[in-house]
Structures are given as structure tokens and as C-alpha cells.
Amino acid sequence: MEARQVDGGFIINFPGDLQYNYFGVFGISLPISVSRDQLIKILDFLRGQFRIQLINADSIISWRHVASAALKALRSFKYGRNIAHSIEMELLLYCSGKRQIKDALKISGLSEFVKDFVLVVFGSSEFDIHNGLRCFLDLCSGAKLNLDVLSNRSMDHFKRLIELFNVVEDELKSVSKRGLSAWDALEYILIERGCALEVYK
């Protein structure tokens, strides 16, 4: 897996025989909160051309968290182990570590009103990623790329992730004993939740 930082996010090249070998993950900020329904209408319009998904920024610890989930989602489709009918929804399952779509949406789906969120694009080339991103930004009034959305290191965000994913203190301490910082330990745990989903399918 090769990752390259670009304006507002990362473009990842996945090797191997996958449905999509390129994946983009970007932080997006809006000047004011908008309704989830308004953003979903934009997605619905674009999904005939692109494989695009929006993720609740409060449920993401890093771009690696999302990229790991994307690779697992692609593998699940390759080997016929997918739970969801679309790669976009399968991604949310792995981001959240949940087997049920309704549970995944509660964790990784957008809240009713949104100001900051994560945009992901699957594609067959880097051009597809840039094109999907550009089309979304053109349709979403006032939307700006914001890398900070993918690297929020506030204590409030840390606490939200602990609560959202129900991470117990003993689990965090156990992983931290490996010499990892609290943030790196939590990132490891959240990515492993996706790994566990892949194993137990």
C-alpha cells in the first residue's frame, strides 16, 4: 500500500487484483452546518459516475484508519465475503468494526447536521480520485479541503472515540504497554476492530 499526501488528504494505491486500486481520503469543512439529507442528495447525484462515501469525522482517528478499512472492504468483495451490496457501505462496516449496517451507520454515518466530515473516493486511477473530489466540491457550496479533519488530536475527540467504540481502559493500557502513545494505541485498537470483522465473517 503506497500513500501520498495531497491537498486536504491522501491518495492510496492498493496493489493486487482489486475492484479499485486507488482510494482517496479527504477532510472536508463547511462554513456552516448543513443537513445530512442535503449532502446525501449530492452523493446520490454523483454515484452514477463515482464511488463516493461520506464518513462522520468524529468516528475517524486517522487516514490510516480509513485506508485500512477501504482495503478490507475491497478484499471482501474480491473474495465474495462482503456483507453490504456496495463498496461504499462495506467501507462503513470496516470503519466502525460492526457487522450490522444499522450499527455501522450509528457510528460512522453522518449526524443530522454536519460541518466537518471525511470524503472518500474509490477509483481505477489517480485521475478518478481527483475528478470525483472536484465534482463533489463543485456541487457542495462552500466546501473546503481541511487536512486537520483527518488528524484531530484534541482530548475531546479522543474521549469521543473511546465512548463511541466502547474501548475499555484495560484494553488501552494493554496496547500502550507495547511502547505506543495513547493515540497510537487507540488507532491500533480501532484498526484491529476492522481486522476482527474480516476474520469473523
C-alpha positions as CSV (number, residue, x, y, z in Angstrom):
1,M,0.0,0.0,0.0
2,E,1.5,3.3,-1.1
3,A,0.1,6.6,0.3
4,R,0.8,10.1,-0.9
5,Q,-0.3,13.2,0.9
6,V,-2.1,15.7,-1.3
7,D,-4.0,18.9,-0.6
8,G,-6.5,18.1,2.1
9,G,-5.9,14.4,2.4
10,F,-4.2,11.3,1.0
11,I,-4.3,9.2,-2.2
12,I,-3.5,5.5,-1.7
13,N,-2.5,2.9,-4.3
14,F,-3.5,-0.6,-3.4
15,P,-1.6,-3.3,-5.2
16,G,-3.1,-6.5,-6.5
17,D,-6.2,-7.6,-8.4
18,L,-8.9,-5.5,-6.7
19,Q,-12.1,-3.8,-8.0
20,Y,-10.4,-0.4,-7.4
21,N,-6.7,0.1,-6.9
22,Y,-6.9,3.8,-6.0
23,F,-8.5,5.4,-3.0
24,G,-8.7,8.9,-1.8
25,V,-9.5,10.1,1.7
26,F,-10.0,13.8,2.4
27,G,-11.0,16.1,5.2
28,I,-13.8,18.5,4.3
29,S,-15.1,21.5,6.2
30,L,-18.1,23.7,5.5
31,P,-18.6,27.3,6.6
32,I,-21.8,26.4,8.4
33,S,-23.6,23.2,9.3
34,V,-25.8,21.6,6.6
35,S,-28.3,18.8,6.8
36,R,-27.2,15.3,6.2
37,D,-30.0,15.0,3.6
38,Q,-28.5,17.8,1.6
39,L,-25.2,16.0,1.4
40,I,-26.8,12.7,0.6
41,K,-28.6,14.3,-2.4
42,I,-25.1,15.3,-3.7
43,L,-23.9,11.7,-3.2
44,D,-26.9,10.3,-5.0
45,F,-26.3,12.5,-7.9
46,L,-22.6,11.6,-8.2
47,R,-22.9,7.9,-7.6
48,G,-23.7,7.2,-11.2
49,Q,-20.2,8.4,-12.0
50,F,-18.1,7.8,-8.9
51,R,-17.8,5.5,-5.9
52,I,-18.0,8.1,-3.1
53,Q,-18.8,7.9,0.6
54,L,-19.0,10.4,3.4
55,I,-18.0,9.5,7.0
56,N,-18.6,11.0,10.3
57,A,-15.3,12.8,11.2
58,D,-16.0,12.1,14.9
59,S,-15.6,8.3,14.2
60,I,-12.2,8.5,12.5
61,I,-8.9,8.6,14.3
62,S,-6.6,9.0,11.2
63,W,-6.4,8.5,7.4
64,R,-4.8,5.1,8.1
65,H,-7.9,4.0,9.9
66,V,-10.0,4.8,6.8
67,A,-7.4,3.3,4.3
68,S,-7.2,0.1,6.3
69,A,-11.0,-0.2,6.2
70,A,-11.0,0.5,2.5
71,L,-8.5,-2.3,1.7
72,K,-10.5,-4.8,3.8
73,A,-13.7,-3.7,2.0
74,L,-12.1,-4.3,-1.3
75,R,-10.8,-7.7,-0.3
76,S,-14.2,-8.7,1.0
77,F,-15.7,-8.0,-2.4
78,K,-12.8,-9.8,-4.2
79,Y,-13.4,-13.0,-2.2
80,G,-17.2,-12.8,-2.1
81,R,-17.3,-12.2,1.7
82,N,-19.0,-8.8,1.6
83,I,-21.9,-8.1,3.8
84,A,-23.1,-4.9,2.1
85,H,-24.2,-4.7,-1.5
86,S,-22.0,-1.7,-2.2
87,I,-18.3,-0.9,-1.6
88,E,-19.3,2.4,0.0
89,M,-21.4,0.7,2.7
90,E,-18.9,-2.1,3.2
91,L,-16.3,0.6,4.0
92,L,-18.5,1.9,6.8
93,L,-18.7,-1.6,8.3
94,Y,-14.9,-1.8,8.5
95,C,-14.5,1.7,9.7
96,S,-16.9,1.0,12.6
97,G,-16.0,-2.6,13.2
98,K,-19.7,-3.6,13.1
99,R,-21.3,-6.4,11.2
100,Q,-24.8,-4.8,11.1
101,I,-25.3,-1.9,8.7
102,K,-27.6,-0.1,11.1
103,D,-24.9,-0.3,13.8
104,A,-22.2,0.9,11.4
105,L,-24.3,3.9,10.4
106,K,-24.8,4.9,14.1
107,I,-21.0,5.1,14.4
108,S,-19.6,6.1,11.1
109,G,-22.6,7.6,9.3
110,L,-23.2,11.3,9.2
111,S,-25.1,13.0,12.0
112,E,-28.3,15.0,11.3
113,F,-26.3,18.3,10.8
114,V,-22.7,18.3,9.5
115,K,-19.9,20.8,9.3
116,D,-16.8,18.7,9.2
117,F,-16.7,15.2,7.6
118,V,-14.5,12.8,5.7
119,L,-14.9,12.2,2.0
120,V,-13.6,9.1,0.3
121,V,-13.4,8.2,-3.3
122,F,-12.6,4.8,-4.9
123,G,-11.2,4.7,-8.4
124,S,-9.2,2.9,-11.1
125,S,-6.7,5.7,-11.4
126,E,-5.5,8.8,-9.6
127,F,-7.4,10.8,-12.1
128,D,-10.6,9.2,-11.0
129,I,-9.9,10.3,-7.4
130,H,-9.2,13.9,-8.3
131,N,-12.2,14.0,-10.6
132,G,-14.5,12.6,-8.0
133,L,-13.2,15.1,-5.4
134,R,-13.5,18.0,-7.8
135,C,-17.1,17.2,-8.8
136,F,-18.1,16.9,-5.1
137,L,-16.5,20.2,-4.2
138,D,-18.2,21.9,-7.2
139,L,-21.6,20.7,-6.0
140,C,-21.2,21.3,-2.3
141,S,-21.4,25.0,-1.8
142,G,-18.6,26.4,0.4
143,A,-16.9,23.1,1.0
144,K,-13.1,23.3,1.6
145,L,-10.4,20.8,1.9
146,N,-9.1,20.5,5.5
147,L,-6.4,18.0,6.4
148,D,-7.0,18.8,10.2
149,V,-10.3,16.9,10.0
150,L,-8.2,13.7,9.4
151,S,-5.7,14.4,12.2
152,N,-7.8,15.8,15.1
153,R,-5.7,15.3,18.3
154,S,-7.9,17.1,20.8
155,M,-8.7,15.4,24.1
156,D,-12.4,15.8,23.3
157,H,-12.0,13.8,20.1
158,F,-10.0,11.2,22.0
159,K,-12.8,10.8,24.6
160,R,-15.5,10.7,21.9
161,L,-13.7,7.8,20.1
162,I,-13.3,5.9,23.4
163,E,-17.0,6.2,24.1
164,L,-18.1,5.6,20.5
165,F,-16.1,2.4,20.1
166,N,-16.6,1.3,23.7
167,V,-12.8,1.0,24.3
168,V,-12.2,0.0,27.9
169,E,-9.3,1.3,29.9
170,D,-7.6,-2.1,30.4
171,E,-7.6,-2.6,26.6
172,L,-6.0,0.7,26.0
173,K,-3.4,0.2,28.7
174,S,-2.6,-3.3,27.4
175,V,-1.8,-2.0,23.9
176,S,0.1,1.1,25.3
177,K,2.5,-1.3,27.1
178,R,4.0,-2.0,23.7
179,G,5.6,1.4,23.8
180,L,2.8,3.2,21.8
181,S,1.4,6.6,22.7
182,A,-2.2,6.7,23.8
183,W,-3.2,8.0,20.4
184,D,-1.2,5.3,18.5
185,A,-2.7,2.6,20.9
186,L,-6.2,3.8,20.2
187,E,-5.5,3.9,16.4
188,Y,-4.2,0.3,16.6
189,I,-7.3,-0.8,18.5
190,L,-9.8,0.8,16.1
191,I,-8.0,-0.7,13.1
192,E,-8.0,-4.1,14.8
193,R,-11.7,-3.9,15.2
194,G,-11.9,-3.9,11.4
195,C,-9.5,-6.8,11.3
196,A,-11.7,-8.8,13.7
197,L,-14.7,-8.2,11.4
198,E,-12.7,-9.6,8.5
199,V,-11.8,-12.7,10.5
200,Y,-15.3,-13.4,11.8
201,K,-17.2,-13.1,8.5
